[in-house]
Amino acid sequence: MQIQVLLLIRELQRELDLGVIFVTHDIGVAVEVSDRIGVMYAGKLVELADVEQMVAAPKHPYSRGLLASTVQGGMRGQRLEAIPGAPPDLAEVPTACSFAPRCKFAEPRCLAAPPPLNAVTEHHLVRCVLAA
């Protein structure tokens, strides 16, 4: 049923030349219905890219973790990667990179200040000091 609804949304987008904002926790679903994907963490956009770029070369560690924790292609039966830790308590908004406590690549500069949203290409934005 889910795939039928997704296909119908895609068909309506094309036929009526519609723009659709689709909000989901399932990045696999987002890949099926989107032209571009924006990944948010702790209420902030951490990555925005065309679907092809996001799937082929995600730059933010959280985006990578989301994709690694999704069943794709011939992966059935294989163990999925999990993102360690828990999301931050948003009652106390983090003052630096909100993903740093869960990130295996975190460095001291990640805890120093909130990272800016930088363009790594013309159509690919990333909020991470390690993205280049």
C-alpha positions in Angstrom: 0.0 0.0 0.0 2.8 2.4 0.9 4.5 2.1 -2.5 1.2 2.7 -4.3 0.7 5.9 -2.4 4.2 7.0 -3.1 3.8 6.2 -6.8 0.6 8.2 -6.9 2.3 11.2 -5.4 5.1 11.0 -7.9 2.5 10.7 -10.8 0.6 13.7 -9.6 3.8 15.7 -9.2 4.6 15.1 -12.9 1.1 15.4 -14.3 0.2 18.6 -12.5 3.8 20.1 -12.3 3.5 20.2 -8.5 6.1 20.9 -5.8 5.6 18.6 -2.8 7.2 18.9 0.6 7.3 15.3 2.0 8.2 15.0 5.7 9.3 11.5 6.8 11.7 9.7 9.2 12.2 7.1 6.5 15.0 8.1 4.2 14.2 5.2 1.9 10.8 6.7 1.3 12.3 10.1 0.7 14.5 8.7 -2.0 11.5 7.3 -3.8 9.4 10.5 -3.9 12.0 13.3 -3.9 14.2 15.3 -6.3 16.1 16.8 -3.4 16.5 15.7 0.2 17.0 17.8 3.3 18.2 16.0 6.4 17.4 17.6 9.7 18.9 16.9 13.1 17.8 18.5 16.4 15.7 21.0 14.5 18.4 22.2 12.1 19.1 21.4 8.5 22.3 19.4 8.4 22.4 18.5 4.7 20.5 19.4 1.5 21.3 17.7 -1.8 19.8 16.3 -5.0 18.7 12.7 -4.3 21.5 11.3 -6.5 24.2 13.2 -4.6 22.6 12.3 -1.2 22.5 8.6 -2.0 25.9 8.4 -3.7 27.9 10.7 -1.5 26.3 12.0 1.7 28.6 14.4 3.5 27.1 14.8 7.0 27.8 11.9 9.4 24.1 11.8 10.4 23.0 11.5 6.7 25.5 8.7 6.2 24.2 6.9 9.3 20.6 7.2 8.1 21.5 5.7 4.7 23.6 3.0 6.4 20.6 2.0 8.6 18.3 1.5 5.6 17.8 -1.7 3.7 18.9 -1.2 0.1 19.1 -3.4 -2.9 20.8 -6.8 -2.1 21.2 -6.1 1.6 18.3 -8.2 2.8 19.4 -10.5 5.7 22.5 -8.4 6.5 22.9 -6.5 9.7 22.2 -2.8 9.5 24.4 -0.1 11.0 22.9 1.8 14.0 23.7 5.3 15.0 25.0 5.2 18.5 23.6 7.3 21.4 20.4 9.2 21.6 19.2 12.6 20.2 19.8 15.6 22.3 17.2 17.0 24.7 15.9 20.0 22.8 14.7 21.6 26.1 18.4 22.6 26.2 19.5 23.4 22.7 23.1 22.4 22.1 25.5 25.3 21.7 27.8 23.5 19.2 27.3 20.7 16.8 24.2 18.9 18.1 25.3 15.6 16.4 28.9 15.7 17.9 28.1 13.4 20.9 26.9 10.7 18.6 29.5 11.2 15.8 32.5 8.9 15.4 34.3 11.6 13.5 33.8 14.4 16.1 36.8 16.6 16.9 37.3 19.3 19.6 36.3 22.0 17.0 32.9 20.3 16.6 32.2 21.2 20.3 33.5 24.7 20.0 30.8 26.4 18.0 27.8 25.6 15.9 28.9 24.7 12.4 27.8 26.9 9.5 25.8 25.6 6.5 28.4 25.4 3.8 28.1 24.7 0.0 30.3 21.8 -0.9 29.0 22.0 -4.5 26.5 24.4 -6.1 23.5 22.2 -5.1 24.9 20.4 -2.0 24.8 22.1 1.4 26.3 20.6 4.6 26.4 21.8 8.2 29.6 20.0 9.3 33.2 21.3 9.8 34.5 18.0 8.4 32.6 18.2 5.1 34.6 19.4 2.1 
